[in-house]
Amino acid sequence: MESSRIDALAERLERLEKDNDGLRRECRRWRRTGLGALLGVAVLGLAGAKLADDARTVEANHFLLRDDSGRMRAALAIRPDGTPGLGLFDEAGQARLSFDLTAAGAPGVNLYDKNGSLQAALAIRPDGTPGVGLFGSDGKVRLSLDLGANNAPGVNVFDASSTVRAALAIRPDGQPGLGIFDDKGRVRVSLDANHR
């Protein structure tokens, strides 16, 4: 019976790790497409925005906002894949905050440090479940908070190589569980409310 609980916890943790991998991929995608979007925004500056028939409407694929010194401070663009994105930049031109939607319509918010390294991400996955990731200065996830499709919450702690090392979760049956993992992500200790 305890083996089935360990297996259930291990399965939940594997799902959470896969979800976290998806969040990391989304963050990398934003970084890659962000540069393309910024280049497209620069084209807007050269080409200008098209004014619609109604003088109160401005239409364009990209908008770029500059401060009085000419520094780019915000960009709103439709990326090459057709998804929208909004980036806010500091005085040095470094992206510090971004908002985007995936092709499936799932929203995401990313926070960056002054060097452009992703530090935190909040996303609603395509399946509708929310997740929060906190990242180290190397851009690798170190902590995640997740809510599964069955409303079961989970917290995962990762080592420097993004391997899950500890997890706390409420299983679908309502029982809490704690898992400790080795450097390969294998369960070493599993505790649950019924463990004596």
One Martini backbone bead per residue (centre of mass of N, CA, C, O) as a GRO file, in nm:
protein
  196
    1MET     BB    1   0.058   0.062  -0.021
    2GLU     BB    2   0.306   0.253   0.002
    3SER     BB    3   0.397   0.216  -0.290
    4SER     BB    4   0.151   0.366  -0.417
    5ARG     BB    5   0.214   0.639  -0.289
    6ILE     BB    6   0.491   0.677  -0.409
    7ASP     BB    7   0.400   0.655  -0.700
    8ALA     BB    8   0.203   0.895  -0.692
    9LEU     BB    9   0.414   1.105  -0.614
   10ALA     BB   10   0.607   1.057  -0.848
   11GLU     BB   11   0.399   1.124  -1.068
   12ARG     BB   12   0.342   1.414  -0.978
   13LEU     BB   13   0.638   1.511  -0.996
   14GLU     BB   14   0.675   1.455  -1.294
   15ARG     BB   15   0.454   1.650  -1.389
   16LEU     BB   16   0.577   1.902  -1.261
   17GLU     BB   17   0.844   1.889  -1.415
   18LYS     BB   18   0.717   1.913  -1.696
   19ASP     BB   19   0.584   2.186  -1.644
   20ASN     BB   20   0.852   2.332  -1.584
   21ASP     BB   21   0.976   2.282  -1.859
   22GLY     BB   22   0.762   2.448  -2.011
   23LEU     BB   23   0.825   2.716  -1.873
   24ARG     BB   24   1.118   2.733  -1.970
   25ARG     BB   25   1.050   2.733  -2.273
   26GLU     BB   26   0.881   2.990  -2.271
   27CYS     BB   27   1.110   3.176  -2.177
   28ARG     BB   28   1.300   3.120  -2.414
   29ARG     BB   29   1.104   3.209  -2.634
   30TRP     BB   30   1.085   3.502  -2.550
   31ARG     BB   31   1.380   3.573  -2.587
   32ARG     BB   32   1.396   3.504  -2.891
   33THR     BB   33   1.141   3.675  -2.988
   34GLY     BB   34   1.212   3.952  -2.873
   35LEU     BB   35   1.421   4.034  -3.080
   36GLY     BB   36   1.234   4.019  -3.323
   37ALA     BB   37   1.032   4.226  -3.214
   38LEU     BB   38   1.230   4.461  -3.190
   39LEU     BB   39   1.298   4.475  -3.489
   40GLY     BB   40   1.006   4.531  -3.574
   41VAL     BB   41   0.982   4.795  -3.415
   42ALA     BB   42   1.198   4.944  -3.574
   43VAL     BB   43   1.039   4.944  -3.838
   44LEU     BB   44   0.818   5.127  -3.736
   45GLY     BB   45   0.998   5.376  -3.704
   46LEU     BB   46   1.054   5.387  -4.018
   47ALA     BB   47   0.747   5.352  -4.132
   48GLY     BB   48   0.523   5.378  -3.948
   49ALA     BB   49   0.198   5.442  -3.871
   50LYS     BB   50  -0.123   5.353  -3.944
   51LEU     BB   51  -0.394   5.537  -4.017
   52ALA     BB   52  -0.704   5.533  -3.970
   53ASP     BB   53  -1.000   5.665  -4.043
   54ASP     BB   54  -0.996   5.698  -3.750
   55ALA     BB   55  -0.818   5.933  -3.569
   56ARG     BB   56  -0.826   5.743  -3.293
   57THR     BB   57  -0.681   5.527  -3.475
   58VAL     BB   58  -0.409   5.299  -3.444
   59GLU     BB   59  -0.218   5.101  -3.679
   60ALA     BB   60  -0.015   4.809  -3.602
   61ASN     BB   61   0.241   4.564  -3.532
   62HIS     BB   62   0.417   4.802  -3.399
   63PHE     BB   63   0.541   4.945  -3.087
   64LEU     BB   64   0.735   5.236  -2.981
   65LEU     BB   65   0.886   5.358  -2.680
   66ARG     BB   66   1.030   5.673  -2.598
   67ASP     BB   67   1.224   5.877  -2.449
   68ASP     BB   68   1.372   6.189  -2.442
   69SER     BB   69   1.658   6.028  -2.517
   70GLY     BB   70   1.565   5.770  -2.715
   71ARG     BB   71   1.488   5.541  -2.533
   72MET     BB   72   1.379   5.236  -2.501
   73ARG     BB   73   1.080   5.137  -2.290
   74ALA     BB   74   0.868   5.015  -2.508
   75ALA     BB   75   0.696   4.714  -2.646
   76LEU     BB   76   0.459   4.640  -2.908
   77ALA     BB   77   0.391   4.309  -3.048
   78ILE     BB   78   0.389   4.101  -3.327
   79ARG     BB   79   0.497   3.809  -3.372
   80PRO     BB   80   0.585   3.580  -3.609
   81ASP     BB   81   0.363   3.371  -3.469
   82GLY     BB   82   0.112   3.589  -3.380
   83THR     BB   83   0.195   3.685  -3.103
   84PRO     BB   84   0.170   3.878  -2.829
   85GLY     BB   85   0.381   4.158  -2.695
   86LEU     BB   86   0.520   4.303  -2.387
   87GLY     BB   87   0.781   4.543  -2.323
   88LEU     BB   88   0.988   4.649  -2.050
   89PHE     BB   89   1.239   4.907  -2.004
   90ASP     BB   90   1.521   5.030  -1.912
   91GLU     BB   91   1.762   5.273  -1.945
   92ALA     BB   92   1.957   5.041  -2.084
   93GLY     BB   93   1.747   4.845  -2.258
   94GLN     BB   94   1.640   4.637  -2.055
   95ALA     BB   95   1.454   4.381  -1.994
   96ARG     BB   96   1.208   4.352  -1.707
   97LEU     BB   97   0.916   4.323  -1.854
   98SER     BB   98   0.671   4.070  -1.954
   99PHE     BB   99   0.405   4.010  -2.193
  100ASP     BB  100   0.210   3.713  -2.292
  101LEU     BB  101   0.091   3.500  -2.560
  102THR     BB  102   0.008   3.218  -2.672
  103ALA     BB  103  -0.128   3.043  -2.926
  104ALA     BB  104  -0.347   2.931  -2.701
  105GLY     BB  105  -0.380   3.194  -2.488
  106ALA     BB  106  -0.159   3.184  -2.277
  107PRO     BB  107  -0.046   3.353  -2.010
  108GLY     BB  108   0.245   3.576  -1.936
  109VAL     BB  109   0.497   3.659  -1.682
  110ASN     BB  110   0.810   3.844  -1.678
  111LEU     BB  111   1.112   3.869  -1.476
  112TYR     BB  112   1.401   4.083  -1.474
  113ASP     BB  113   1.709   4.165  -1.450
  114LYS     BB  114   1.962   4.394  -1.528
  115ASN     BB  115   2.085   4.144  -1.728
  116GLY     BB  116   1.825   3.962  -1.840
  117SER     BB  117   1.748   3.763  -1.623
  118LEU     BB  118   1.545   3.534  -1.528
  119GLN     BB  119   1.345   3.533  -1.211
  120ALA     BB  120   1.028   3.537  -1.298
  121ALA     BB  121   0.719   3.337  -1.339
  122LEU     BB  122   0.386   3.369  -1.480
  123ALA     BB  123   0.143   3.107  -1.558
  124ILE     BB  124  -0.088   2.987  -1.798
  125ARG     BB  125  -0.164   2.706  -1.909
  126PRO     BB  126  -0.327   2.546  -2.160
  127ASP     BB  127  -0.488   2.375  -1.923
  128GLY     BB  128  -0.530   2.622  -1.687
  129THR     BB  129  -0.281   2.609  -1.512
  130PRO     BB  130  -0.091   2.734  -1.263
  131GLY     BB  131   0.240   2.909  -1.245
  132VAL     BB  132   0.548   2.944  -1.053
  133GLY     BB  133   0.876   3.086  -1.113
  134LEU     BB  134   1.207   3.060  -0.982
  135PHE     BB  135   1.527   3.205  -1.062
  136GLY     BB  136   1.838   3.205  -1.130
  137SER     BB  137   2.108   3.375  -1.266
  138ASP     BB  138   2.112   3.128  -1.493
  139GLY     BB  139   1.788   3.064  -1.561
  140LYS     BB  140   1.718   2.850  -1.350
  141VAL     BB  141   1.513   2.664  -1.188
  142ARG     BB  142   1.437   2.660  -0.812
  143LEU     BB  143   1.119   2.738  -0.795
  144SER     BB  144   0.784   2.596  -0.756
  145LEU     BB  145   0.436   2.676  -0.821
  146ASP     BB  146   0.148   2.458  -0.822
  147LEU     BB  147  -0.165   2.382  -1.005
  148GLY     BB  148  -0.361   2.143  -1.071
  149ALA     BB  149  -0.639   2.026  -1.234
  150ASN     BB  150  -0.734   1.920  -0.927
  151ASN     BB  151  -0.620   2.151  -0.720
  152ALA     BB  152  -0.332   2.049  -0.662
  153PRO     BB  153  -0.075   2.138  -0.475
  154GLY     BB  154   0.275   2.255  -0.539
  155VAL     BB  155   0.624   2.218  -0.432
  156ASN     BB  156   0.945   2.298  -0.580
  157VAL     BB  157   1.292   2.200  -0.545
  158PHE     BB  158   1.597   2.307  -0.697
  159ASP     BB  159   1.886   2.273  -0.834
  160ALA     BB  160   2.138   2.397  -1.038
  161SER     BB  161   2.027   2.168  -1.266
  162SER     BB  162   1.703   2.139  -1.234
  163THR     BB  163   1.666   1.933  -1.006
  164VAL     BB  164   1.460   1.773  -0.818
  165ARG     BB  165   1.478   1.760  -0.440
  166ALA     BB  166   1.190   1.883  -0.351
  167ALA     BB  167   0.847   1.798  -0.235
  168LEU     BB  168   0.519   1.947  -0.204
  169ALA     BB  169   0.196   1.781  -0.174
  170ILE     BB  170  -0.139   1.751  -0.282
  171ARG     BB  171  -0.331   1.511  -0.335
  172PRO     BB  172  -0.625   1.419  -0.482
  173ASP     BB  173  -0.706   1.280  -0.190
  174GLY     BB  174  -0.578   1.513   0.027
  175GLN     BB  175  -0.293   1.415   0.075
  176PRO     BB  176   0.003   1.469   0.203
  177GLY     BB  177   0.340   1.524   0.061
  178LEU     BB  178   0.692   1.420   0.084
  179GLY     BB  179   0.989   1.476  -0.114
  180ILE     BB  180   1.310   1.324  -0.162
  181PHE     BB  181   1.596   1.380  -0.377
  182ASP     BB  182   1.827   1.311  -0.585
  183ASP     BB  183   2.052   1.413  -0.844
  184LYS     BB  184   1.837   1.239  -1.046
  185GLY     BB  185   1.528   1.251  -0.921
  186ARG     BB  186   1.510   1.034  -0.706
  187VAL     BB  187   1.353   0.873  -0.468
  188ARG     BB  188   1.435   0.864  -0.109
  189VAL     BB  189   1.192   1.025   0.033
  190SER     BB  190   0.860   0.941   0.171
  191LEU     BB  191   0.591   1.139   0.292
  192ASP     BB  192   0.285   1.095   0.482
  193ALA     BB  193   0.003   1.114   0.674
  194ASN     BB  194   0.007   0.777   0.700
  195HIS     BB  195   0.283   0.780   0.812
  196ARG     BB  196   0.468   0.593   1.085
   0.00000   0.00000   0.00000
